[in-house]
Amino acid sequence: MYQPYILKYDDDSLEPEISKKTVEIHYHRHYLNYLKNLNEILRKNNYFFQYPKEELFENIDIFPEADRNTILFHLGGVVNHELYFSSMNKNKNLKIPEPLHSHLIEKFGNIENFMNQFLERASSLQGSGYTFLAVKPNQELFLLNLPNQESPYLYQMQPILAIDVWEHAYYLDYYNNRKKYIEEFLKLINFTEVNRKYQEILKKEK
């Protein structure tokens, strides 16, 4: 059985940008419910939990075709939420470590451009979904939007940063002002963790 991701901060640590109530509802109800549903359908299929969650996307064909979409939906709900929660930091330290800092400048021109493009991309997503910073197989950094609970892993990309733009992620704090929520999220990005994930991918690709 897959175990829950444990938040690295208290429920009220992201205030005022994200309220304690939002974190409580988002983590304890939405995320943990995706995990519960995922474990249940995997157990129903006599799955032995032999793969890391992220590898299930490329091994989805071990399950009956009738259950694959449901598994992918809840799997995405788990993996995407875990990445989102780990993308934030109570310390609000926006210093970007290397090599991520240099590679963001190489890709986007400068950090301000990266932030602006992230804001524009997330603001433009229609309906519910996520905006990701992901790494392509050629190691190129790439911003993309995906609907609902789709994951970059479905497209042979490895995500290292995500913002959840489902309404449950921000409505209590910002109502329908998604752009303001995204602007505040940018202040919370845990670039140390994003860089750690990025370095792991670069090491694997060598």
C-alpha positions as CSV (number, residue, x, y, z in Angstrom):
1,M,0.0,0.0,0.0
2,Y,1.3,3.4,-0.9
3,Q,1.9,5.6,2.2
4,P,0.9,9.3,2.4
5,Y,3.3,12.1,1.8
6,I,4.0,13.9,5.1
7,L,3.9,17.7,4.9
8,K,7.3,19.3,5.7
9,Y,5.5,22.2,7.3
10,D,2.6,22.9,9.7
11,D,-0.9,23.6,8.3
12,D,-0.6,27.3,9.2
13,S,3.0,27.7,8.0
14,L,2.1,29.1,4.6
15,E,0.0,31.9,5.9
16,P,-0.9,34.5,4.8
17,E,-0.4,33.4,1.2
18,I,-2.3,30.1,1.8
19,S,-4.5,29.7,4.9
20,K,-4.4,27.0,7.5
21,K,-8.0,26.0,6.5
22,T,-7.1,25.6,2.8
23,V,-4.1,23.4,3.7
24,E,-6.2,21.3,6.1
25,I,-8.9,20.7,3.5
26,H,-6.6,20.3,0.6
27,Y,-4.2,17.8,2.3
28,H,-6.4,15.9,4.7
29,R,-9.5,15.7,2.5
30,H,-8.6,16.0,-1.2
31,Y,-5.1,14.5,-1.3
32,L,-5.7,11.7,1.2
33,N,-8.9,10.8,-0.5
34,Y,-7.1,10.3,-3.8
35,L,-4.6,8.1,-2.0
36,K,-7.3,6.1,-0.4
37,N,-9.1,5.5,-3.7
38,L,-5.9,4.6,-5.5
39,N,-4.9,2.0,-2.9
40,E,-8.3,0.5,-3.0
41,I,-8.5,0.0,-6.7
42,L,-4.9,-1.3,-6.8
43,R,-5.7,-3.8,-4.1
44,K,-8.8,-4.8,-6.0
45,N,-6.5,-5.7,-8.9
46,N,-4.2,-7.7,-6.6
47,Y,-1.4,-5.3,-7.2
48,F,1.8,-6.0,-5.2
49,F,2.9,-2.3,-5.0
50,Q,6.2,-3.3,-6.6
51,Y,6.7,0.0,-8.5
52,P,7.3,3.5,-7.2
53,K,4.1,5.5,-7.9
54,E,5.8,7.5,-10.6
55,E,6.6,4.3,-12.5
56,L,3.0,3.2,-12.6
57,F,2.3,5.5,-15.4
58,E,4.5,3.6,-17.8
59,N,3.3,0.3,-16.5
60,I,-0.4,0.9,-16.6
61,D,-0.9,-1.9,-19.0
62,I,-0.5,-4.5,-16.3
63,F,-4.0,-3.6,-15.2
64,P,-7.3,-4.5,-16.9
65,E,-8.2,-1.9,-19.6
66,A,-11.5,-1.2,-17.8
67,D,-9.7,0.1,-14.7
68,R,-6.8,2.0,-16.3
69,N,-8.5,5.4,-16.6
70,T,-9.7,5.3,-13.0
71,I,-6.2,4.2,-11.8
72,L,-4.5,7.0,-13.8
73,F,-7.0,9.6,-12.4
74,H,-6.3,8.8,-8.8
75,L,-2.6,8.1,-9.4
76,G,-2.3,11.6,-10.9
77,G,-4.3,13.0,-8.0
78,V,-1.7,11.5,-5.6
79,V,1.5,12.3,-7.5
80,N,0.4,15.8,-8.6
81,H,-0.6,16.8,-5.1
82,E,2.6,15.4,-3.6
83,L,4.6,17.5,-6.0
84,Y,2.5,20.5,-5.3
85,F,2.9,20.3,-1.5
86,S,6.6,19.7,-1.8
87,S,6.9,22.7,-4.2
88,M,6.2,25.1,-1.3
89,N,8.3,26.2,1.6
90,K,7.4,28.0,4.8
91,N,10.7,29.8,4.8
92,K,9.8,31.7,1.6
93,N,13.4,31.6,0.4
94,L,13.5,32.5,-3.3
95,K,17.2,32.0,-3.8
96,I,17.6,29.5,-6.6
97,P,20.5,27.0,-6.2
98,E,22.6,25.7,-9.0
99,P,22.4,24.1,-11.5
100,L,18.7,25.1,-11.7
101,H,19.4,28.8,-11.5
102,S,21.7,28.8,-14.6
103,H,19.4,26.5,-16.6
104,L,16.3,28.6,-15.9
105,I,18.2,31.6,-17.2
106,E,19.4,29.6,-20.2
107,K,15.8,28.5,-21.0
108,F,13.8,31.7,-20.1
109,G,16.4,34.5,-20.4
110,N,16.2,35.5,-16.8
111,I,14.3,34.5,-13.6
112,E,11.8,37.3,-14.0
113,N,10.8,35.9,-17.4
114,F,10.5,32.5,-15.9
115,M,8.2,33.8,-13.2
116,N,6.1,35.8,-15.7
117,Q,5.7,32.9,-18.0
118,F,4.8,30.6,-15.2
119,L,2.2,33.1,-14.1
120,E,0.8,33.5,-17.6
121,R,0.7,29.8,-18.3
122,A,-1.1,28.9,-15.0
123,S,-3.5,31.8,-15.4
124,S,-4.4,30.6,-18.9
125,L,-5.3,27.0,-18.0
126,Q,-9.0,26.5,-18.7
127,G,-10.9,24.6,-16.1
128,S,-9.1,22.5,-13.5
129,G,-5.6,21.2,-13.7
130,Y,-1.9,22.0,-13.0
131,T,0.9,24.0,-14.4
132,F,4.2,22.1,-14.3
133,L,7.9,22.8,-14.7
134,A,9.1,19.6,-16.1
135,V,12.2,18.0,-17.7
136,K,12.0,16.5,-21.2
137,P,14.0,13.4,-22.1
138,N,16.7,15.7,-23.6
139,Q,17.0,17.4,-20.2
140,E,15.3,20.6,-21.5
141,L,13.2,22.5,-19.0
142,F,9.6,23.0,-20.1
143,L,6.5,24.7,-18.8
144,L,3.2,23.0,-19.5
145,N,-0.5,22.9,-18.5
146,L,-2.3,19.6,-18.1
147,P,-6.0,19.2,-17.3
148,N,-7.6,17.5,-14.3
149,Q,-5.1,15.0,-12.9
150,E,-3.0,14.3,-15.9
151,S,0.7,14.0,-15.2
152,P,3.8,14.9,-17.3
153,Y,4.9,11.3,-16.7
154,L,2.3,10.3,-19.2
155,Y,4.3,12.2,-21.8
156,Q,7.7,11.0,-20.9
157,M,8.5,14.2,-18.9
158,Q,9.6,14.4,-15.3
159,P,8.0,17.2,-13.3
160,I,9.9,19.1,-10.7
161,L,7.5,21.9,-9.8
162,A,3.7,22.1,-9.8
163,I,0.9,24.5,-8.9
164,D,-2.5,23.1,-8.4
165,V,-5.1,25.4,-10.0
166,W,-8.2,23.4,-9.2
167,E,-10.5,25.7,-7.3
168,H,-10.2,23.8,-4.1
169,A,-6.5,24.9,-4.0
170,Y,-7.4,28.6,-3.7
171,Y,-11.1,29.4,-3.5
172,L,-11.3,29.9,0.3
173,D,-8.5,32.4,0.2
174,Y,-8.9,34.1,-3.2
175,Y,-12.4,33.2,-4.4
176,N,-12.3,33.4,-8.2
177,N,-9.0,35.4,-8.3
178,R,-6.8,32.7,-9.6
179,K,-4.1,35.1,-10.8
180,K,-3.6,36.5,-7.3
181,Y,-3.3,33.0,-5.9
182,I,-0.6,32.2,-8.5
183,E,1.3,35.4,-7.7
184,E,1.3,34.5,-4.0
185,F,2.3,30.9,-4.8
186,L,5.4,32.2,-6.6
187,K,6.5,33.7,-3.3
188,L,6.4,30.2,-1.6
189,I,8.3,28.1,-4.1
190,N,10.8,25.8,-2.4
191,F,13.6,26.1,-5.0
192,T,15.9,24.0,-2.8
193,E,13.6,21.1,-3.2
194,V,12.9,21.8,-6.9
195,N,16.7,21.9,-7.5
196,R,17.1,18.6,-5.6
197,K,14.6,16.9,-7.9
198,Y,16.2,18.4,-10.9
199,Q,19.7,17.2,-9.9
200,E,18.3,13.7,-9.4
201,I,17.0,13.7,-12.9
202,L,20.2,15.0,-14.4
203,K,22.2,12.2,-12.6
204,K,19.8,9.5,-13.9
205,E,20.2,10.8,-17.5
206,K,24.0,10.6,-17.5
